[in-house]
Amino acid sequence: MFKARIAKLTEAGSLWSYPGYRLFWFSTTIFVLGASAFPIALAVTIIDQGGSATTLGLILGSRILASVIGAPFAGVWTDRLPRKQVMIAADLSRGVIVFLMVFLSGPSTPHIFLGLAVFLMGVGDAFGAASAGAIMPSLVPDEKLPAANVARNIVVRTATIIGPGIGGVSVALIGGRLTFLFTAITFAFGTYFLNQIKEEIKNESKERESFLTEMREGLRTVIEIPWIGAMIFMVSFQLMVLLAAETVLLPIITKREFASNTPFALSAAAFSIGSIISALLCIKIKIKHQGQVSILVWMIVIIAPIALAFPVSGWLIILAYFIAGFSVGPWEAWWSSAVQREVPQHLQGRVFSIDHMGSTALMPLGMALVGPAANYFGERNLLIGASIFHVLMGLSVMRIPGVRDMKMPPKPDAVSD
């Protein structure tokens, strides 16, 4: 029975019949499994060393800041070089950095060294994000792209369910330093599968322009497709205000209120479960206005910070994060496919890098300000105000042309013809 199901999954024409995609899928699964344990070990290590919310926010924010700075360069090099080679370089560099953190996470290590290591991780994130989004059209035919994107996003979420749990258990049993070692090993295994891919290069060879010209070409593409720019702009501010506050305050509040790291780890896992269920539902149902639905459902995420603002029970916070996870399912199901459909392939590396950069550009600032803002306004007022801002920001972009359907509407003269 099991062999028959495997044979059906890999029969000619099915998504899993493409060996390059299978290897990419396995590599992603293993890599994200380790990457999901990393922030658990990092947060616990910093807090156990006596780090404050400001310290934690600055260190976490340094990774995002680095990915923002590196994103424009990552996009150009991703479109210039084989995407597979860019991904291998990004994954190997992050694996080496995490391995070095085994020796940098001692109790007497200055936090600035942890911050520097996390900053360098962010540079690898920028190259990994751009190449992972752009490599997909070279692994599967165009008609398989929506299913391939969803399958990848689901496995990422599945791995993030297991990863935080493993990270929490690992920290409890062997400590944060050896948990970093576990993460480095998973990165190495993920890179092994990635190295086996035979990438089909579909781009037509052409004379290269200057680096800055190619960088501007990617930015111009985003501007000329206003719904892409508008949605990136929206998410950038939402992450800066709401997600930055939630990310920094979740481990702080749960550890203080419940004297345990368990609610922190389980909340992250619960969020991933909710997002998987939501993404699967989006595959099954037909939605006419995908952009509009994505934004409205994205507003559900405020349930998580509201629960943190009123930390009555650890289990209620975990439940809130499960419900909040439903907010990202539509994005995982539709966003990447829409970009791959609307943007020429030779520009996709740059557009995905701008997406990665724009979506997280302001989050380092938000994380750095969470500690001072919480002290000034109070944690509860900060979380409630950030939730209100999130909803208003989502409503404000829905009038931008193309946002409603994640597709540019036909021009008036084209309609009259």
One Martini backbone bead per residue (centre of mass of N, CA, C, O) as a GRO file, in nm:
protein
  417
    1MET     BB    1   0.059   0.062  -0.022
    2PHE     BB    2   0.298   0.255   0.013
    3LYS     BB    3   0.430   0.206  -0.267
    4ALA     BB    4   0.184   0.300  -0.431
    5ARG     BB    5   0.186   0.594  -0.332
    6ILE     BB    6   0.469   0.664  -0.425
    7ALA     BB    7   0.420   0.601  -0.726
    8LYS     BB    8   0.197   0.817  -0.761
    9LEU     BB    9   0.365   1.070  -0.679
   10THR     BB   10   0.605   0.987  -0.914
   11GLU     BB   11   0.457   1.016  -1.155
   12ALA     BB   12   0.423   1.132  -1.447
   13GLY     BB   13   0.356   1.487  -1.394
   14SER     BB   14   0.413   1.515  -1.115
   15LEU     BB   15   0.557   1.700  -0.880
   16TRP     BB   16   0.751   1.449  -0.770
   17SER     BB   17   0.893   1.387  -1.064
   18TYR     BB   18   1.091   1.619  -0.990
   19PRO     BB   19   1.407   1.601  -0.871
   20GLY     BB   20   1.478   1.894  -0.802
   21TYR     BB   21   1.234   1.944  -0.617
   22ARG     BB   22   1.282   1.720  -0.412
   23LEU     BB   23   1.557   1.824  -0.312
   24PHE     BB   24   1.457   2.104  -0.229
   25TRP     BB   25   1.251   2.001  -0.022
   26PHE     BB   26   1.448   1.849   0.163
   27SER     BB   27   1.635   2.086   0.222
   28THR     BB   28   1.423   2.272   0.347
   29THR     BB   29   1.333   2.093   0.579
   30ILE     BB   30   1.606   2.067   0.727
   31PHE     BB   31   1.681   2.364   0.752
   32VAL     BB   32   1.423   2.464   0.907
   33LEU     BB   33   1.449   2.283   1.148
   34GLY     BB   34   1.706   2.427   1.254
   35ALA     BB   35   1.615   2.729   1.229
   36SER     BB   36   1.378   2.699   1.447
   37ALA     BB   37   1.582   2.648   1.691
   38PHE     BB   38   1.762   2.901   1.703
   39PRO     BB   39   1.582   3.130   1.845
   40ILE     BB   40   1.544   2.975   2.104
   41ALA     BB   41   1.842   2.963   2.190
   42LEU     BB   42   1.895   3.266   2.175
   43ALA     BB   43   1.684   3.377   2.374
   44VAL     BB   44   1.764   3.205   2.619
   45THR     BB   45   2.058   3.293   2.634
   46ILE     BB   46   2.009   3.597   2.680
   47ILE     BB   47   1.823   3.577   2.928
   48ASP     BB   48   2.021   3.402   3.105
   49GLN     BB   49   2.236   3.654   3.087
   50GLY     BB   50   2.039   3.917   3.148
   51GLY     BB   51   1.878   4.014   2.924
   52SER     BB   52   1.690   4.242   2.777
   53ALA     BB   53   1.458   4.359   2.563
   54THR     BB   54   1.660   4.542   2.418
   55THR     BB   55   1.878   4.332   2.362
   56LEU     BB   56   1.702   4.132   2.208
   57GLY     BB   57   1.605   4.330   1.990
   58LEU     BB   58   1.886   4.406   1.872
   59ILE     BB   59   1.976   4.119   1.791
   60LEU     BB   60   1.736   4.041   1.617
   61GLY     BB   61   1.750   4.300   1.435
   62SER     BB   62   2.033   4.251   1.302
   63ARG     BB   63   1.942   4.032   1.105
   64ILE     BB   64   1.739   4.202   0.945
   65LEU     BB   65   1.925   4.432   0.867
   66ALA     BB   66   2.118   4.257   0.697
   67SER     BB   67   1.902   4.157   0.492
   68VAL     BB   68   1.837   4.438   0.385
   69ILE     BB   69   2.121   4.522   0.288
   70GLY     BB   70   2.166   4.248   0.107
   71ALA     BB   71   1.926   4.226  -0.098
   72PRO     BB   72   2.017   4.384  -0.357
   73PHE     BB   73   2.267   4.202  -0.405
   74ALA     BB   74   2.122   3.929  -0.412
   75GLY     BB   75   1.941   3.980  -0.658
   76VAL     BB   76   2.159   4.020  -0.874
   77TRP     BB   77   2.320   3.750  -0.824
   78THR     BB   78   2.078   3.563  -0.874
   79ASP     BB   79   2.051   3.663  -1.185
   80ARG     BB   80   2.359   3.586  -1.265
   81LEU     BB   81   2.346   3.317  -1.115
   82PRO     BB   82   2.307   3.022  -1.009
   83ARG     BB   83   2.081   2.956  -0.767
   84LYS     BB   84   2.215   2.714  -0.634
   85GLN     BB   85   2.488   2.850  -0.559
   86VAL     BB   86   2.369   3.068  -0.378
   87MET     BB   87   2.238   2.876  -0.172
   88ILE     BB   88   2.490   2.726  -0.081
   89ALA     BB   89   2.645   2.971   0.025
   90ALA     BB   90   2.431   3.059   0.232
   91ASP     BB   91   2.413   2.793   0.399
   92LEU     BB   92   2.711   2.755   0.475
   93SER     BB   93   2.756   3.023   0.622
   94ARG     BB   94   2.539   2.973   0.842
   95GLY     BB   95   2.661   2.713   0.954
   96VAL     BB   96   2.928   2.834   1.053
   97ILE     BB   97   2.811   3.047   1.244
   98VAL     BB   98   2.656   2.853   1.432
   99PHE     BB   99   2.902   2.694   1.519
  100LEU     BB  100   3.050   2.942   1.652
  101MET     BB  101   2.822   2.985   1.875
  102VAL     BB  102   2.918   2.766   2.068
  103PHE     BB  103   3.165   2.974   2.158
  104LEU     BB  104   2.977   3.257   2.196
  105SER     BB  105   2.756   3.145   2.441
  106GLY     BB  106   2.874   3.224   2.691
  107PRO     BB  107   2.834   3.388   2.996
  108SER     BB  108   3.094   3.599   2.919
  109THR     BB  109   2.981   3.692   2.657
  110PRO     BB  110   2.941   3.944   2.471
  111HIS     BB  111   2.667   4.064   2.301
  112ILE     BB  112   2.818   4.173   2.047
  113PHE     BB  113   2.895   3.891   1.931
  114LEU     BB  114   2.613   3.789   1.886
  115GLY     BB  115   2.525   4.020   1.702
  116LEU     BB  116   2.733   3.968   1.475
  117ALA     BB  117   2.647   3.679   1.406
  118VAL     BB  118   2.350   3.752   1.339
  119PHE     BB  119   2.414   3.950   1.114
  120LEU     BB  120   2.549   3.740   0.923
  121MET     BB  121   2.297   3.569   0.894
  122GLY     BB  122   2.133   3.786   0.738
  123VAL     BB  123   2.294   3.778   0.478
  124GLY     BB  124   2.217   3.484   0.411
  125ASP     BB  125   1.911   3.533   0.401
  126ALA     BB  126   1.905   3.714   0.150
  127PHE     BB  127   2.018   3.499  -0.053
  128GLY     BB  128   1.817   3.271   0.013
  129ALA     BB  129   1.547   3.416  -0.058
  130ALA     BB  130   1.599   3.493  -0.354
  131SER     BB  131   1.676   3.204  -0.466
  132ALA     BB  132   1.424   3.040  -0.373
  133GLY     BB  133   1.214   3.200  -0.544
  134ALA     BB  134   1.373   3.180  -0.836
  135ILE     BB  135   1.417   2.858  -0.880
  136MET     BB  136   1.141   2.720  -0.938
  137PRO     BB  137   1.111   2.752  -1.262
  138SER     BB  138   1.372   2.539  -1.291
  139LEU     BB  139   1.208   2.272  -1.161
  140VAL     BB  140   0.925   2.353  -1.286
  141PRO     BB  141   0.657   2.398  -1.445
  142ASP     BB  142   0.432   2.649  -1.463
  143GLU     BB  143   0.171   2.473  -1.378
  144LYS     BB  144   0.334   2.387  -1.091
  145LEU     BB  145   0.389   2.639  -0.910
  146PRO     BB  146   0.160   2.656  -0.702
  147ALA     BB  147   0.208   2.372  -0.577
  148ALA     BB  148   0.510   2.414  -0.509
  149ASN     BB  149   0.478   2.654  -0.316
  150VAL     BB  150   0.287   2.520  -0.114
  151ALA     BB  151   0.461   2.275  -0.041
  152ARG     BB  152   0.692   2.443   0.071
  153ASN     BB  153   0.534   2.609   0.285
  154ILE     BB  154   0.431   2.366   0.445
  155VAL     BB  155   0.708   2.246   0.523
  156VAL     BB  156   0.801   2.492   0.672
  157ARG     BB  157   0.577   2.483   0.887
  158THR     BB  158   0.626   2.198   0.986
  159ALA     BB  159   0.918   2.250   1.080
  160THR     BB  160   0.828   2.484   1.283
  161ILE     BB  161   0.694   2.288   1.477
  162ILE     BB  162   0.938   2.102   1.548
  163GLY     BB  163   1.175   2.297   1.601
  164PRO     BB  164   1.085   2.440   1.869
  165GLY     BB  165   1.057   2.178   2.024
  166ILE     BB  166   1.348   2.089   1.993
  167GLY     BB  167   1.470   2.345   2.107
  168GLY     BB  168   1.341   2.329   2.389
  169VAL     BB  169   1.447   2.047   2.463
  170SER     BB  170   1.746   2.102   2.410
  171VAL     BB  171   1.783   2.330   2.614
  172ALA     BB  172   1.692   2.160   2.861
  173LEU     BB  173   1.914   1.923   2.821
  174ILE     BB  174   2.192   2.083   2.672
  175GLY     BB  175   2.152   2.361   2.582
  176GLY     BB  176   2.225   2.625   2.374
  177ARG     BB  177   2.504   2.547   2.255
  178LEU     BB  178   2.420   2.257   2.141
  179THR     BB  179   2.186   2.365   1.970
  180PHE     BB  180   2.369   2.503   1.765
  181LEU     BB  181   2.494   2.240   1.664
  182PHE     BB  182   2.238   2.116   1.552
  183THR     BB  183   2.189   2.338   1.344
  184ALA     BB  184   2.452   2.301   1.180
  185ILE     BB  185   2.391   2.010   1.088
  186THR     BB  186   2.130   2.068   0.928
  187PHE     BB  187   2.263   2.258   0.725
  188ALA     BB  188   2.452   2.047   0.600
  189PHE     BB  189   2.231   1.851   0.498
  190GLY     BB  190   2.078   2.051   0.321
  191THR     BB  191   2.320   2.110   0.128
  192TYR     BB  192   2.351   1.828   0.012
  193PHE     BB  193   2.084   1.820  -0.146
  194LEU     BB  194   2.130   2.081  -0.309
  195ASN     BB  195   2.389   1.972  -0.469
  196GLN     BB  196   2.207   1.759  -0.650
  197ILE     BB  197   2.105   1.969  -0.826
  198LYS     BB  198   1.969   2.020  -1.164
  199GLU     BB  199   1.966   2.309  -1.312
  200GLU     BB  200   1.737   2.479  -1.520
  201ILE     BB  201   1.825   2.714  -1.751
  202LYS     BB  202   1.601   2.967  -1.894
  203ASN     BB  203   1.773   3.188  -1.951
  204GLU     BB  204   1.877   3.423  -2.160
  205SER     BB  205   2.151   3.520  -2.297
  206LYS     BB  206   2.317   3.832  -2.195
  207GLU     BB  207   2.423   4.134  -2.166
  208ARG     BB  208   2.568   4.289  -1.912
  209GLU     BB  209   2.508   4.513  -1.683
  210SER     BB  210   2.532   4.702  -1.443
  211PHE     BB  211   2.476   4.669  -1.120
  212LEU     BB  212   2.298   4.928  -1.076
  213THR     BB  213   2.112   4.883  -1.317
  214GLU     BB  214   1.993   4.611  -1.220
  215MET     BB  215   1.884   4.718  -0.955
  216ARG     BB  216   1.691   4.932  -1.083
  217GLU     BB  217   1.523   4.730  -1.250
  218GLY     BB  218   1.388   4.593  -1.009
  219LEU     BB  219   1.255   4.848  -0.890
  220ARG     BB  220   1.093   4.925  -1.146
  221THR     BB  221   0.916   4.673  -1.151
  222VAL     BB  222   0.766   4.731  -0.882
  223ILE     BB  223   0.652   5.009  -0.967
  224GLU     BB  224   0.498   4.898  -1.233
  225ILE     BB  225   0.369   4.704  -0.995
  226PRO     BB  226   0.178   4.834  -0.751
  227TRP     BB  227   0.077   4.586  -0.583
  228ILE     BB  228   0.352   4.494  -0.487
  229GLY     BB  229   0.449   4.755  -0.347
  230ALA     BB  230   0.203   4.790  -0.152
  231MET     BB  231   0.233   4.515   0.003
  232ILE     BB  232   0.519   4.559   0.101
  233PHE     BB  233   0.467   4.823   0.252
  234MET     BB  234   0.258   4.716   0.450
  235VAL     BB  235   0.429   4.488   0.583
  236SER     BB  236   0.661   4.661   0.684
  237PHE     BB  237   0.490   4.821   0.901
  238GLN     BB  238   0.365   4.578   1.047
  239LEU     BB  239   0.630   4.452   1.142
  240MET     BB  240   0.742   4.694   1.297
  241VAL     BB  241   0.500   4.709   1.503
  242LEU     BB  242   0.376   4.419   1.567
  243LEU     BB  243   0.594   4.189   1.527
  244ALA     BB  244   0.813   4.314   1.699
  245ALA     BB  245   0.660   4.317   1.967
  246GLU     BB  246   0.588   4.013   1.975
  247THR     BB  247   0.874   3.888   1.949
  248VAL     BB  248   1.000   4.022   2.207
  249LEU     BB  249   0.757   3.973   2.429
  250LEU     BB  250   0.698   3.673   2.441
  251PRO     BB  251   0.946   3.565   2.614
  252ILE     BB  252   0.918   3.771   2.842
  253ILE     BB  253   0.623   3.724   2.942
  254THR     BB  254   0.619   3.412   2.975
  255LYS     BB  255   0.855   3.392   3.174
  256ARG     BB  256   0.735   3.583   3.393
  257GLU     BB  257   0.436   3.457   3.428
  258PHE     BB  258   0.532   3.118   3.399
  259ALA     BB  259   0.828   3.018   3.452
  260SER     BB  260   0.868   2.952   3.129
  261ASN     BB  261   0.952   2.833   2.789
  262THR     BB  262   0.707   2.673   2.677
  263PRO     BB  263   0.503   2.887   2.564
  264PHE     BB  264   0.696   2.991   2.351
  265ALA     BB  265   0.738   2.731   2.182
  266LEU     BB  266   0.430   2.651   2.146
  267SER     BB  267   0.339   2.907   2.000
  268ALA     BB  268   0.508   2.868   1.745
  269ALA     BB  269   0.381   2.594   1.672
  270ALA     BB  270   0.081   2.683   1.662
  271PHE     BB  271   0.113   2.885   1.432
  272SER     BB  272   0.199   2.674   1.219
  273ILE     BB  273  -0.053   2.501   1.222
  274GLY     BB  274  -0.251   2.719   1.133
  275SER     BB  275  -0.108   2.781   0.858
  276ILE     BB  276  -0.143   2.503   0.729
  277ILE     BB  277  -0.447   2.486   0.731
  278SER     BB  278  -0.491   2.746   0.567
  279ALA     BB  279  -0.333   2.662   0.310
  280LEU     BB  280  -0.505   2.410   0.245
  281LEU     BB  281  -0.770   2.566   0.207
  282CYS     BB  282  -0.665   2.746  -0.031
  283ILE     BB  283  -0.638   2.510  -0.231
  284LYS     BB  284  -0.946   2.408  -0.230
  285ILE     BB  285  -1.035   2.695  -0.279
  286LYS     BB  286  -1.214   2.947  -0.455
  287ILE     BB  287  -1.072   3.270  -0.530
  288LYS     BB  288  -1.115   3.578  -0.671
  289HIS     BB  289  -0.990   3.777  -0.430
  290GLN     BB  290  -0.685   3.728  -0.309
  291GLY     BB  291  -0.587   3.996  -0.189
  292GLN     BB  292  -0.825   4.067  -0.008
  293VAL     BB  293  -0.822   3.806   0.160
  294SER     BB  294  -0.533   3.826   0.265
  295ILE     BB  295  -0.572   4.089   0.429
  296LEU     BB  296  -0.813   4.008   0.608
  297VAL     BB  297  -0.682   3.753   0.733
  298TRP     BB  298  -0.421   3.900   0.844
  299MET     BB  299  -0.582   4.036   1.088
  300ILE     BB  300  -0.589   3.785   1.286
  301VAL     BB  301  -0.302   3.824   1.423
  302ILE     BB  302  -0.398   4.009   1.673
  303ILE     BB  303  -0.459   3.784   1.879
  304ALA     BB  304  -0.175   3.750   1.996
  305PRO     BB  305  -0.115   4.034   2.127
  306ILE     BB  306  -0.371   4.039   2.298
  307ALA     BB  307  -0.294   3.794   2.473
  308LEU     BB  308  -0.032   3.930   2.580
  309ALA     BB  309  -0.179   4.174   2.718
  310PHE     BB  310  -0.355   3.916   2.857
  311PRO     BB  311  -0.188   3.693   3.069
  312VAL     BB  312  -0.374   3.451   3.199
  313SER     BB  313  -0.265   3.210   3.002
  314GLY     BB  314  -0.063   2.995   2.838
  315TRP     BB  315  -0.285   2.842   2.675
  316LEU     BB  316  -0.421   3.095   2.552
  317ILE     BB  317  -0.176   3.185   2.393
  318ILE     BB  318  -0.148   2.932   2.221
  319LEU     BB  319  -0.431   2.954   2.096
  320ALA     BB  320  -0.389   3.233   1.968
  321TYR     BB  321  -0.157   3.139   1.779
  322PHE     BB  322  -0.321   2.938   1.622
  323ILE     BB  323  -0.522   3.142   1.504
  324ALA     BB  324  -0.310   3.341   1.384
  325GLY     BB  325  -0.196   3.139   1.169
  326PHE     BB  326  -0.434   3.181   0.958
  327SER     BB  327  -0.326   3.458   0.834
  328VAL     BB  328  -0.084   3.323   0.630
  329GLY     BB  329  -0.198   3.122   0.421
  330PRO     BB  330  -0.262   3.300   0.168
  331TRP     BB  331   0.027   3.391   0.119
  332GLU     BB  332   0.149   3.104   0.075
  333ALA     BB  333  -0.050   3.029  -0.169
  334TRP     BB  334  -0.026   3.320  -0.362
  335TRP     BB  335   0.217   3.516  -0.380
  336SER     BB  336   0.450   3.372  -0.539
  337SER     BB  337   0.278   3.300  -0.790
  338ALA     BB  338   0.210   3.592  -0.867
  339VAL     BB  339   0.501   3.686  -0.914
  340GLN     BB  340   0.579   3.461  -1.124
  341ARG     BB  341   0.351   3.556  -1.324
  342GLU     BB  342   0.420   3.885  -1.350
  343VAL     BB  343   0.731   3.819  -1.362
  344PRO     BB  344   1.004   3.798  -1.511
  345GLN     BB  345   1.249   3.566  -1.466
  346HIS     BB  346   1.510   3.761  -1.490
  347LEU     BB  347   1.368   3.937  -1.226
  348GLN     BB  348   1.299   3.762  -0.969
  349GLY     BB  349   1.538   3.796  -0.780
  350ARG     BB  350   1.496   4.104  -0.736
  351VAL     BB  351   1.201   4.096  -0.639
  352PHE     BB  352   1.244   3.902  -0.399
  353SER     BB  353   1.451   4.087  -0.259
  354ILE     BB  354   1.256   4.327  -0.223
  355ASP     BB  355   1.054   4.173  -0.061
  356HIS     BB  356   1.246   4.102   0.170
  357MET     BB  357   1.332   4.392   0.231
  358GLY     BB  358   1.056   4.542   0.256
  359SER     BB  359   0.919   4.349   0.470
  360THR     BB  360   1.194   4.412   0.682
  361ALA     BB  361   1.318   4.705   0.697
  362LEU     BB  362   1.168   4.809   0.986
  363MET     BB  363   1.208   4.588   1.209
  364PRO     BB  364   1.469   4.672   1.355
  365LEU     BB  365   1.352   4.934   1.465
  366GLY     BB  366   1.121   4.805   1.619
  367MET     BB  367   1.293   4.624   1.807
  368ALA     BB  368   1.464   4.857   1.933
  369LEU     BB  369   1.181   5.006   2.046
  370VAL     BB  370   1.031   4.816   2.237
  371GLY     BB  371   1.155   4.868   2.511
  372PRO     BB  372   1.104   5.179   2.533
  373ALA     BB  373   0.797   5.163   2.466
  374ALA     BB  374   0.717   4.979   2.704
  375ASN     BB  375   0.814   5.178   2.924
  376TYR     BB  376   0.629   5.421   2.836
  377PHE     BB  377   0.336   5.272   2.768
  378GLY     BB  378   0.336   4.980   2.797
  379GLU     BB  379   0.273   4.668   2.701
  380ARG     BB  380  -0.032   4.677   2.655
  381ASN     BB  381  -0.056   4.940   2.488
  382LEU     BB  382   0.133   4.855   2.265
  383LEU     BB  383  -0.023   4.601   2.162
  384ILE     BB  384  -0.292   4.743   2.102
  385GLY     BB  385  -0.191   4.967   1.912
  386ALA     BB  386  -0.060   4.773   1.703
  387SER     BB  387  -0.327   4.634   1.622
  388ILE     BB  388  -0.471   4.880   1.508
  389PHE     BB  389  -0.262   4.952   1.295
  390HIS     BB  390  -0.278   4.691   1.129
  391VAL     BB  391  -0.568   4.728   1.028
  392LEU     BB  392  -0.544   5.011   0.896
  393MET     BB  393  -0.322   4.934   0.694
  394GLY     BB  394  -0.482   4.721   0.535
  395LEU     BB  395  -0.719   4.911   0.443
  396SER     BB  396  -0.539   5.132   0.283
  397VAL     BB  397  -0.447   4.931   0.021
  398MET     BB  398  -0.718   4.829  -0.136
  399ARG     BB  399  -0.715   5.073  -0.367
  400ILE     BB  400  -0.497   4.955  -0.517
  401PRO     BB  401  -0.406   4.858  -0.808
  402GLY     BB  402  -0.432   4.492  -0.794
  403VAL     BB  403  -0.470   4.400  -0.496
  404ARG     BB  404  -0.736   4.234  -0.502
  405ASP     BB  405  -0.592   4.013  -0.732
  406MET     BB  406  -0.288   4.007  -0.789
  407LYS     BB  407  -0.356   4.199  -1.052
  408MET     BB  408  -0.356   4.371  -1.325
  409PRO     BB  409  -0.564   4.568  -1.466
  410PRO     BB  410  -0.707   4.663  -1.733
  411LYS     BB  411  -0.697   4.894  -1.951
  412PRO     BB  412  -0.929   5.105  -2.074
  413ASP     BB  413  -0.850   5.078  -2.382
  414ALA     BB  414  -0.860   4.764  -2.377
  415VAL     BB  415  -1.163   4.739  -2.307
  416SER     BB  416  -1.283   4.902  -2.551
  417ASP     BB  417  -1.159   4.696  -2.764
   0.00000   0.00000   0.00000
